[in-house]
Amino acid sequence: MKTCWFLFLTFAKIGLFTLGGGYAMLPLIERELVDKYALFNRREFLDMVAVAQAAPGVMAINLSIMAGYKSAGFWGCLSAALGAALPSFIIILLIAVFFRGFQDNPVVRRVFMGVRPAVVALIAVPVFNLSKAAGITWKSVWIPVLCALLVWLVKVSPVYIVLGAGLAGFLYGRKSGVRGEK
């Protein structure tokens, strides 16, 4: 039960003080679960992030569910997910109740405009960390850049990008004889 309470408090603290969504939360989650408390090693964390991104739903919630389940089973899963979701839910509820009176306030607008660059930076850090951990080098950086450009400029659905990348990885593995780890 101590682990469940720890998971709830850890994810609630991260959820309460992070702007920008799941990707902005990644460095904080990594620092808490990998660096500070050593619940997981970097490889395990990277694998959990990959599965959380591929699964439907909110990435931060998916990651909290996996971390909670690996740490403390069902109750850990429930505790971590509640910890990750509850602060956002309460904040959104409060904003919905009170924001109508402030939405046209020029100070509030400037605050939101000022937060945008910080959110971009918070999202950029995990992208660089994950690319390093995933083994993306200067020789292979063209792949994610091409995928991003296809989605952004050509408006290709990310679903097709994921399916195409999976097929390409499968074919590459068959051609080169690469086998999965056991």
C-alpha positions in Angstrom: 0.0 0.0 0.0 3.0 2.3 0.6 4.0 1.9 -3.1 0.5 2.8 -4.2 0.5 6.0 -2.1 3.9 6.8 -3.4 2.8 6.3 -7.1 -0.3 8.4 -6.5 1.6 11.3 -4.9 4.4 11.2 -7.5 2.1 11.3 -10.5 -0.2 13.9 -8.8 2.8 16.1 -8.2 4.0 15.8 -11.8 0.4 16.3 -13.1 -0.1 19.3 -11.0 3.0 21.2 -11.9 3.4 20.3 -15.6 2.1 22.4 -18.5 2.0 21.0 -22.0 0.6 17.5 -21.6 2.2 14.0 -21.6 5.3 14.8 -23.6 6.2 17.7 -21.2 5.7 15.3 -18.3 8.2 12.8 -19.7 11.4 14.3 -18.2 9.8 14.7 -14.8 8.5 11.1 -14.8 11.8 9.8 -15.9 13.7 11.8 -13.2 11.3 10.5 -10.5 11.0 6.9 -11.6 14.4 6.2 -13.1 16.9 8.7 -11.6 15.6 9.5 -8.2 13.9 6.3 -7.0 15.3 3.7 -9.5 12.0 1.9 -10.0 13.0 1.3 -13.6 16.2 1.4 -15.7 16.4 3.6 -18.8 15.7 0.8 -21.2 12.5 -0.3 -19.3 11.4 3.4 -19.2 12.0 3.8 -22.9 10.0 0.6 -23.6 7.1 1.8 -21.5 7.1 5.2 -23.3 7.1 3.4 -26.7 4.1 1.3 -25.7 2.3 4.3 -24.0 2.7 6.3 -27.3 1.4 3.4 -29.4 -1.6 2.6 -27.2 -4.8 4.6 -27.7 -5.5 7.3 -25.1 -3.6 9.9 -23.3 0.2 9.1 -23.2 0.8 10.3 -19.7 -2.1 8.2 -18.4 -0.9 5.2 -20.4 2.6 5.6 -19.0 1.3 5.9 -15.4 -0.8 2.8 -15.8 2.2 0.8 -17.0 4.5 2.1 -14.3 1.9 1.5 -11.6 1.2 -2.0 -12.8 4.9 -3.0 -13.1 5.5 -1.5 -9.6 2.4 -2.7 -7.6 0.0 -4.6 -9.8 -3.6 -3.5 -10.2 -3.7 -1.2 -7.2 -0.5 0.5 -8.3 -2.0 0.9 -11.8 -5.1 2.5 -10.3 -3.2 4.8 -7.9 -0.8 6.0 -10.6 -3.6 6.7 -13.1 -5.6 8.6 -10.6 -2.6 10.6 -9.5 -1.9 11.5 -13.1 -5.5 12.4 -14.1 -6.9 14.0 -10.9 -4.9 17.3 -10.9 -5.7 18.0 -14.6 -9.4 17.1 -14.1 -9.7 19.5 -11.1 -7.8 22.3 -12.8 -9.9 22.0 -16.0 -13.1 21.9 -13.9 -12.0 25.1 -12.1 -11.0 26.8 -15.4 -14.4 25.9 -16.9 -16.2 27.4 -13.9 -14.2 30.6 -13.7 -12.6 31.2 -17.1 -15.6 32.8 -18.7 -15.1 35.9 -16.7 -11.3 36.1 -17.6 -11.1 34.9 -21.2 -11.1 38.4 -22.6 -8.7 39.8 -20.0 -5.5 41.0 -21.8 -3.3 40.0 -18.9 -4.6 36.4 -19.1 -4.1 36.3 -22.8 -0.5 37.5 -22.4 0.2 34.9 -19.8 -1.0 32.1 -22.1 1.1 33.6 -24.9 4.1 33.6 -22.6 3.6 30.0 -21.6 3.7 28.7 -25.2 7.5 28.9 -25.7 8.0 27.2 -22.4 5.7 24.3 -23.4 7.6 23.9 -26.6 10.9 23.6 -24.7 9.3 21.1 -22.3 8.3 19.0 -25.2 11.6 19.3 -27.0 13.7 17.9 -24.1 12.0 14.4 -24.1 12.1 14.3 -27.9 15.9 14.7 -27.8 16.3 12.3 -24.8 14.1 9.6 -26.4 15.9 10.0 -29.8 19.2 9.4 -28.1 17.9 6.4 -26.2 16.3 5.0 -29.3 19.6 5.1 -31.2 18.7 7.8 -33.7 21.9 9.1 -35.2 22.8 11.7 -37.8 22.5 8.9 -40.4 19.0 7.9 -39.4 17.5 11.3 -38.3 16.0 11.7 -41.8 13.3 9.1 -40.9 11.5 11.0 -38.1 12.1 14.3 -40.0 10.5 12.8 -43.1 7.6 11.4 -41.1 7.0 14.8 -39.4 7.0 16.5 -42.8 4.6 14.0 -44.3 2.2 14.6 -41.5 2.6 18.4 -41.4 3.0 19.4 -45.0 1.4 16.6 -47.0 -1.3 15.9 -44.3 -0.7 12.1 -44.3 -2.5 10.5 -41.4 -0.2 9.4 -38.6 -2.0 6.0 -38.8 -0.5 5.4 -42.2 2.9 6.5 -41.0 2.8 4.0 -38.1 1.6 1.2 -40.4 4.2 2.0 -43.0 7.0 2.2 -40.4 5.9 -1.1 -38.9 5.9 -2.7 -42.4 9.3 -1.2 -43.2 10.8 -2.4 -39.9 9.4 -5.9 -40.5 10.8 -6.1 -44.0 14.2 -4.7 -42.9 14.3 -7.3 -40.1 13.5 -10.1 -42.6 16.1 -8.9 -45.1 18.9 -8.3 -42.6 18.1 -11.4 -40.5 17.7 -9.3 -37.3 15.9 -11.3 -34.5 14.1 -9.9 -31.5 15.7 -10.3 -28.0 14.5 -13.2 -25.9 
